């Protein structure tokens, strides 16, 4: 399997996955919590990733999203939990 990722630092990330020579449709979930996020926008992004994930991917995302690297740069978080307790 080969994965090709193109990341525009000021735009979207594009992902292509090939199993052998055949492309496979993927749902991209990018956890990039660096500078530029405010808390409300981050929560919306987080919730969209979780809603679109398969059950197995969702379990992995829940672990990865609970204290992601770079989180100190998110504006307006004010020590709120990374994961919505209702999720």
N, C-alpha and C positions, 0 to 999 in steps of 0.2 A: 504494500500500500504506500502511496506517495501523497503527501499533503503539500499544497502550494498556498502560501499566505502572502498577500500583499497588504501592507499596513501603511496608510496615509496618515501621518501624524496630525493632520488637520482635516481629516475626512474619514470615510468608512474603511473598514477592513474587508477584503474579499478573500474567500477561502474556496479552494477546489480540492477535492479528495478523489484519488484514482485507486481503484482496486484492480490490480493488473493494468490493463489499458482502458478500462471502463470508468467514466466519471460516476461518482456516487453523490446524490443530493445530501447536503449537510445543513444543519442549523448551527450557525456560528454563535458562540457565547464568549464574548471577550471581557475578561476581568482585567481592566486597566484603570486603576483607581488613582492615578497620578493627579497632579495639579490641574485645575480647570473644572472640577466637579463641584457642584453645590449639593447639599444633602438631598433635597427634593428630587433633583434630576437623577442622582445616583440611585435613589430608591425606585424611581420609575424604571430605570435601566435594569436594575436587579430583578424587579418583579416581572418584567418582560422576559428576561432570560429564564427565570424559573417557570413561567407559564408555558413557554415554548419547548421546554426540555422533555425528553423521554423520562420515564420513572428512574432508570439507572443514572442517567445524566443529571437529573434533579438531585439525587442523593449526593453525587459528587460535588455539584455546584453548592449545595447547602454547606458542605464542609469547607470548600474553598472561599465562599463568601463570608464566612464567619471570622472576620479579622484579616481582610486581604492586604497584601503588601501595598504600601503607598497610601494607605487610608488616612494617615495624618494630614494629608493635603486636602481632604474633602472639607469644604467650607460649610459651616453651620451644623455639623454633626452633633456637637455638644455632648459627647460621650454616650449618645443613644446606642442601643444594641445594633449590630450590623444586620441582623436578620429580624424581620417583623415577627414578633411572637405569635401573631395570628396565622402565620404561614404554615 
